[in-house]
Amino acid sequence: MTLAPDQSSIDLAARLDVHATRSEVVRAAPISPSLWELTLRGAASLLAGQPGNDVMLSLQGEKRLLRRRYSVRSVDEENDTLTLWMSTRHVGPGATFVQQCSPGDQIDLVGPRGKILLDPLADWHLFVGDTCALGAFYRMAQSIEPPGRAIFIVEVDEPDDALTASFREGLGITGVFVNRDGRPPGDPTGVLRGLAAFSFPADTGQAYLFGEFSTMNVARMALMDRGLSAEQISFKAFWRAGQANQDQGEPARD
Ligand SMILES: Cc1cc2nc3c(=O)[nH]c(=O)nc-3n(C[C@H](O)[C@H](O)[C@H](O)COP(=O)(O)OP(=O)(O)OC[C@H]3O[C@@H](n4cnc5c(N)ncnc54)[C@H](O)[C@@H]3O)c2cc1C
């Protein structure tokens, strides 16, 4: 029997004008050295929103309940399930949950969250980030109408984290995966190398930067140096090297 969500989740969802539900774990399994896929059942379409949206998971921290945000990778309306691709490269309540949960476990979800969606007017879409952004990037790119172009510049922790996906026929797809090669989190060298290796198409594009706080800030500057305007860059820090995300799921911004 699925229980009602906790009152704190209901209150949060009401404040954000989104949905709260208690979802059931259907499956959790590794899909690469650094990513697990979590499949959850319950109010999936309501929570999943649009490509680019994420959900907040309610998790037990050391001392209190806290929330972590994960982009929706896919939604299956028929089976009322959604999937998340969750990084397990580090130790934290989110990473621990996905590796320890079992089918039938229940967890509160609040969503859909997030304001960055695909720009439907862009001719090309540049996705820049790290392993934990792959789920968001692939869901967004799978919604691009042909003829469009998606370019992925993603720093992966291990070569086998360079997961692939299938896209609509008629799309131009370019993937540049840069191996982290043991560089510490927050080192922008890999992402900058990936950007340097690529010439941007001439027509109008939109860049989406999802990843580690400092690295994404450096990537944003690099893109502006190469002529992209601030409006052409959709930026979201997903995590921050050396610091746990705050209890509401966001990395600190100072
Ligand atoms: C809008 C949004 C969408 C997101 N979507 C996804 C997603 O689809 N998939 C996903 O995996 N993550 C996603 N994230 C990032 C995820 O929420 C953070 O990585 C979060 O810190 C994980 O929580 P945790 O409890 O496991 O670790 P925390 O308790 O937050 O952190 C513990 C330690 O781990 C480090 N750490 C945290 N994340 C990483 C990482 N990815 N790689 C290396 N070290 C890390 C921290 O620096 C800290 O030292 C998203 C974040 C936001 C804000």
Ligand as a Chemical Component Dictionary entry (heavy atoms), coordinates in Angstrom:
data_LIG
# 
_chem_comp.id                   LIG 
_chem_comp.type                 NON-POLYMER 
_chem_comp.pdbx_formal_charge   0 
_chem_comp.three_letter_code    LIG 
# 
loop_
_chem_comp_atom.comp_id 
_chem_comp_atom.atom_id 
_chem_comp_atom.alt_atom_id 
_chem_comp_atom.type_symbol 
_chem_comp_atom.charge 
_chem_comp_atom.model_Cartn_x 
_chem_comp_atom.model_Cartn_y 
_chem_comp_atom.model_Cartn_z 
_chem_comp_atom.pdbx_ordinal 
LIG C1  C1  C 0 18.252 20.887 -10.785 1  
LIG C2  C2  C 0 19.215 19.775 -10.486 2  
LIG C3  C3  C 0 19.166 18.596 -11.221 3  
LIG C4  C4  C 0 20.080 17.556 -10.961 4  
LIG N1  N1  N 0 20.019 16.387 -11.694 5  
LIG C5  C5  C 0 20.871 15.377 -11.416 6  
LIG C6  C6  C 0 20.801 14.137 -12.121 7  
LIG O1  O1  O 0 19.933 13.920 -12.988 8  
LIG N2  N2  N 0 21.696 13.161 -11.796 9  
LIG C7  C7  C 0 22.656 13.341 -10.831 10 
LIG O2  O2  O 0 23.445 12.423 -10.567 11 
LIG N3  N3  N 0 22.741 14.495 -10.148 12 
LIG C8  C8  C 0 21.867 15.501 -10.421 13 
LIG N4  N4  N 0 21.959 16.675 -9.741  14 
LIG C9  C9  C 0 23.050 16.821 -8.792  15 
LIG C10 C10 C 0 22.762 16.170 -7.452  16 
LIG O3  O3  O 0 21.586 16.701 -6.920  17 
LIG C11 C11 C 0 23.982 16.476 -6.580  18 
LIG O4  O4  O 0 25.107 15.776 -7.077  19 
LIG C12 C12 C 0 23.792 16.158 -5.121  20 
LIG O5  O5  O 0 24.883 16.755 -4.455  21 
LIG C13 C13 C 0 23.774 14.673 -4.826  22 
LIG O6  O6  O 0 23.430 14.535 -3.483  23 
LIG P1  P1  P 0 24.173 13.539 -2.497  24 
LIG O7  O7  O 0 23.292 13.510 -1.297  25 
LIG O8  O8  O 0 24.480 12.277 -3.181  26 
LIG O9  O9  O 0 25.552 14.267 -2.170  27 
LIG P2  P2  P 0 25.815 15.557 -1.227  28 
LIG O10 O10 O 0 25.471 15.249 0.175   29 
LIG O11 O11 O 0 25.149 16.767 -1.826  30 
LIG O12 O12 O 0 27.390 15.741 -1.394  31 
LIG C14 C14 C 0 28.331 14.912 -0.715  32 
LIG C15 C15 C 0 29.711 15.087 -1.335  33 
LIG O13 O13 O 0 29.699 14.567 -2.645  34 
LIG C16 C16 C 0 30.165 15.525 -3.589  35 
LIG N5  N5  N 0 29.349 15.366 -4.824  36 
LIG C17 C17 C 0 28.027 15.623 -4.958  37 
LIG N6  N6  N 0 27.626 15.355 -6.214  38 
LIG C18 C18 C 0 28.722 14.908 -6.878  39 
LIG C19 C19 C 0 28.943 14.463 -8.207  40 
LIG N7  N7  N 0 27.965 14.414 -9.125  41 
LIG N8  N8  N 0 30.201 14.060 -8.559  42 
LIG C20 C20 C 0 31.218 14.095 -7.644  43 
LIG N9  N9  N 0 31.065 14.506 -6.356  44 
LIG C21 C21 C 0 29.822 14.910 -5.982  45 
LIG C22 C22 C 0 29.966 16.883 -2.906  46 
LIG O14 O14 O 0 30.916 17.830 -3.399  47 
LIG C23 C23 C 0 30.174 16.542 -1.456  48 
LIG O15 O15 O 0 31.546 16.603 -1.155  49 
LIG C24 C24 C 0 21.057 17.720 -9.958  50 
LIG C25 C25 C 0 21.096 18.901 -9.198  51 
LIG C26 C26 C 0 20.194 19.923 -9.467  52 
LIG C27 C27 C 0 20.258 21.184 -8.640  53 
# 
loop_
_chem_comp_bond.comp_id 
_chem_comp_bond.atom_id_1 
_chem_comp_bond.atom_id_2 
_chem_comp_bond.value_order 
_chem_comp_bond.pdbx_ordinal 
LIG C1  C2  SING 1  
LIG C2  C3  SING 2  
LIG C2  C26 DOUB 3  
LIG C3  C4  DOUB 4  
LIG C4  N1  SING 5  
LIG C4  C24 SING 6  
LIG N1  C5  DOUB 7  
LIG C5  C6  SING 8  
LIG C5  C8  SING 9  
LIG C6  O1  DOUB 10 
LIG C6  N2  SING 11 
LIG N2  C7  SING 12 
LIG C7  O2  DOUB 13 
LIG C7  N3  SING 14 
LIG N3  C8  DOUB 15 
LIG C8  N4  SING 16 
LIG N4  C9  SING 17 
LIG N4  C24 SING 18 
LIG C9  C10 SING 19 
LIG C10 O3  SING 20 
LIG C10 C11 SING 21 
LIG C11 O4  SING 22 
LIG C11 C12 SING 23 
LIG C12 O5  SING 24 
LIG C12 C13 SING 25 
LIG C13 O6  SING 26 
LIG O6  P1  SING 27 
LIG P1  O7  DOUB 28 
LIG P1  O8  SING 29 
LIG P1  O9  SING 30 
LIG O9  P2  SING 31 
LIG P2  O10 DOUB 32 
LIG P2  O11 SING 33 
LIG P2  O12 SING 34 
LIG O12 C14 SING 35 
LIG C14 C15 SING 36 
LIG C15 O13 SING 37 
LIG C15 C23 SING 38 
LIG O13 C16 SING 39 
LIG C16 N5  SING 40 
LIG C16 C22 SING 41 
LIG N5  C17 SING 42 
LIG N5  C21 SING 43 
LIG C17 N6  DOUB 44 
LIG N6  C18 SING 45 
LIG C18 C19 SING 46 
LIG C18 C21 DOUB 47 
LIG C19 N7  SING 48 
LIG C19 N8  DOUB 49 
LIG N8  C20 SING 50 
LIG C20 N9  DOUB 51 
LIG N9  C21 SING 52 
LIG C22 O14 SING 53 
LIG C22 C23 SING 54 
LIG C23 O15 SING 55 
LIG C24 C25 DOUB 56 
LIG C25 C26 SING 57 
LIG C26 C27 SING 58 
# 
